[in-house]
Amino acid sequence: MRRVKTLGLLGTGVIGGGWAARALHFGIDVVAADVKPEMESWLCGAVANAEGALSRLTFAPLPRKGTLTFTTDLNAMASRADFIQENIPEQLELKQRMLAELSRHAPPDVVIASSTSGLMPSDLQRDMQAPERFLVAHPFNPVYLLPLVELVGGQKTSEQALDAADLFYTAIAMHPLKVRREVPGHLTDRLQEALWREILHLVNDGVATTGELDESIVYGPGLRWAAMGTNLIYHLAGGETGMRHMLRQFGPCLKWPWTKLEAPELTEELIDRMVEGTQEQAGGRSIRELERLRDDYLVAIQQVLRQYDIGAGATLRAVEERLYEEHAAAARDRATPGGAGLRLVETYVRPEWVDYNGHMTDSRYLQVFGDATDALFRSVGVDDAYRRSGRAFYTVESHVTHGTEAEALEPLYVLTRVLEVDEKRVHLFHALHRRHDEALVATGEQMYLHVDTNAGKASLMDSAVHAKLDAIRTTQTGLAPPAQQGRRVGMSRG
Ligand SMILES: NC(=O)c1ccc[n+]([C@@H]2O[C@H](COP(=O)([O-])OP(=O)(O)OC[C@H]3O[C@@H](n4cnc5c(N)ncnc54)[C@H](O)[C@@H]3O)[C@@H](O)[C@H]2O)c1
């Protein structure tokens, strides 16, 4: 199977748009096809809309953003893509027909995946050529922020296709969950449907409003679910004996039963109650407004979970570690000792980095200098394993000076110098340059202190780390001191 540089999309509605935003953000080019030409502007809007929240998800160094092209010609898309994701409406015959056509135009080593919410992969791959490269890859809305993707193979799906898909979705920061056996609705939608069916019954029977039922989740189980899920949470509910006690205590009510298995009839009255209930909950806020609110808290929740290395936060942490590692590896390949400093960062001004003047905004300078420091530290052995051993460098002082502006999309690089190093401290100097004219955009001077993170106090760095940092310092001693070194902020007098 191929290395994925270009993702092909068939269908660019809510889900296709979400896939486009996620793939582009993580450096994959996207060629998107839809029957309706007007979907092009909709798609661009959807991608731009997703960018706000996506850009806050992580500050790890990302690859250059992918480029987006749109076409109404399915064949043009199929011949350019290394991996194809189908996102057309949930109709079995339509999907079968379009997947068969796609498979005639896409080379056989191109994986084709369907976003179907519940159709069976064996049914979908029935008329395809090279059906072994087909699988279901079911995402969740908003695709650009939720990492879960269920991978389901059909009778003809090969292990290689499943593995290639696993690799691709991991590369775009997702959590692929391999479903062992195809079943209608896969895993998550079966669970969601069970809950939704009960909601419809309770509203239909006049027991509760949509708002009250949402409260019953939001203030309780919803908070637990983000990190642990129903089973582990129930294990805790059983006290010392865990799940066994839980089943003994609450198992009998499953037989009463509390809940109903048949969905209620969707009468006009029930539909009205559901619509009126949710409109009241929306309280006049538009769908766009509510989406922004949802996206903001989804980003914030994942960042909190990252601290606990759990659930979606563990995925985010693993993605960041990989991004920093890749960044440092590229820097190692590039960096040559001596010269005007180590060229540890090659980047560009991402569009979301600019302020209202159209220039790179203040906080991003520290981010770029931080990336240079990270790459330097990793190159001397201060990596994830080092930090896990309870040792790290903390920033104790930073001073940024600004030379000239950098505009959106401007290519940049950083030269880094080790000015001083002793057993506990490293004094660094970074110079950020525009690539097109070498102009000095900004400098960052920083002092780092080596810390025992368990004791919370300064400690001696590993002697090998110290030796490597000192060796870099030695190769740079012939360089003239930077003009900005030791500057302070203040107005010159007289
Ligand atoms: N909406 C969700 O929450 C969600 C979540 C997960 C999975 N899914 C699945 O994703 C798929 C798409 O759902 P959606 O909500 O994005 O639908 P949508 O209606 O928003 O988008 C479907 C798009 O497909 C296009 N289309 C229709 N026929 C086409 C064809 N023959 N060739 C090319 N394009 C065509 C339409 O013009 C439209 O833009 C469905 O299978 C759905 O079950 C949806």
PDBQT file of the ligand as one rigid body, heavy atoms in Angstrom, charges set to zero:
ROOT
HETATM    1  N1  LIG A 501     -23.177  13.546   9.881  1.00  0.00    +0.000 N 
HETATM    2  C1  LIG A 501     -22.637  12.771  10.798  1.00  0.00    +0.000 C 
HETATM    3  O1  LIG A 501     -22.666  13.056  12.000  1.00  0.00    +0.000 OA
HETATM    4  C2  LIG A 501     -21.906  11.513  10.383  1.00  0.00    +0.000 A 
HETATM    5  C3  LIG A 501     -20.987  10.944  11.291  1.00  0.00    +0.000 A 
HETATM    6  C4  LIG A 501     -20.244   9.843  10.878  1.00  0.00    +0.000 A 
HETATM    7  C5  LIG A 501     -20.441   9.293   9.613  1.00  0.00    +0.000 A 
HETATM    8  N2  LIG A 501     -21.363   9.841   8.767  1.00  0.00    +0.000 N 
HETATM    9  C6  LIG A 501     -21.526   9.234   7.433  1.00  0.00    +0.000 C 
HETATM   10  O2  LIG A 501     -20.841  10.019   6.488  1.00  0.00    +0.000 OA
HETATM   11  C7  LIG A 501     -21.501   9.972   5.213  1.00  0.00    +0.000 C 
HETATM   12  C8  LIG A 501     -21.814  11.392   4.752  1.00  0.00    +0.000 C 
HETATM   13  O3  LIG A 501     -22.634  12.029   5.711  1.00  0.00    +0.000 OA
HETATM   14  P1  LIG A 501     -22.786  13.631   5.738  1.00  0.00    +0.000 P 
HETATM   15  O4  LIG A 501     -23.480  13.926   7.021  1.00  0.00    +0.000 OA
HETATM   16  O5  LIG A 501     -21.499  14.284   5.450  1.00  0.00    +0.000 OA
HETATM   17  O6  LIG A 501     -23.795  13.877   4.511  1.00  0.00    +0.000 OA
HETATM   18  P2  LIG A 501     -24.038  15.239   3.692  1.00  0.00    +0.000 P 
HETATM   19  O7  LIG A 501     -25.405  15.104   3.145  1.00  0.00    +0.000 OA
HETATM   20  O8  LIG A 501     -23.701  16.417   4.532  1.00  0.00    +0.000 OA
HETATM   21  O9  LIG A 501     -22.971  15.171   2.504  1.00  0.00    +0.000 OA
HETATM   22  C9  LIG A 501     -23.055  14.262   1.434  1.00  0.00    +0.000 C 
HETATM   23  C10 LIG A 501     -22.351  14.882   0.222  1.00  0.00    +0.000 C 
HETATM   24  O10 LIG A 501     -22.265  13.896  -0.790  1.00  0.00    +0.000 OA
HETATM   25  C11 LIG A 501     -22.488  14.534  -2.042  1.00  0.00    +0.000 C 
HETATM   26  N3  LIG A 501     -22.893  13.499  -3.014  1.00  0.00    +0.000 N 
HETATM   27  C12 LIG A 501     -24.081  12.886  -3.142  1.00  0.00    +0.000 A 
HETATM   28  N4  LIG A 501     -24.009  11.972  -4.142  1.00  0.00    +0.000 NA
HETATM   29  C13 LIG A 501     -22.751  12.035  -4.648  1.00  0.00    +0.000 A 
HETATM   30  C14 LIG A 501     -22.066  11.353  -5.686  1.00  0.00    +0.000 A 
HETATM   31  N5  LIG A 501     -22.670  10.417  -6.402  1.00  0.00    +0.000 N 
HETATM   32  N6  LIG A 501     -20.777  11.675  -5.941  1.00  0.00    +0.000 NA
HETATM   33  C15 LIG A 501     -20.161  12.640  -5.228  1.00  0.00    +0.000 A 
HETATM   34  N7  LIG A 501     -20.757  13.308  -4.222  1.00  0.00    +0.000 NA
HETATM   35  C16 LIG A 501     -22.033  13.014  -3.942  1.00  0.00    +0.000 A 
HETATM   36  C17 LIG A 501     -23.561  15.553  -1.753  1.00  0.00    +0.000 C 
HETATM   37  O11 LIG A 501     -23.606  16.555  -2.750  1.00  0.00    +0.000 OA
HETATM   38  C18 LIG A 501     -23.124  16.064  -0.390  1.00  0.00    +0.000 C 
HETATM   39  O12 LIG A 501     -22.258  17.172  -0.512  1.00  0.00    +0.000 OA
HETATM   40  C19 LIG A 501     -22.734   9.094   5.436  1.00  0.00    +0.000 C 
HETATM   41  O13 LIG A 501     -22.438   7.777   5.054  1.00  0.00    +0.000 OA
HETATM   42  C20 LIG A 501     -22.953   9.164   6.934  1.00  0.00    +0.000 C 
HETATM   43  O14 LIG A 501     -23.596   8.025   7.450  1.00  0.00    +0.000 OA
HETATM   44  C21 LIG A 501     -22.090  10.942   9.114  1.00  0.00    +0.000 A 
ENDROOT
TORSDOF 0
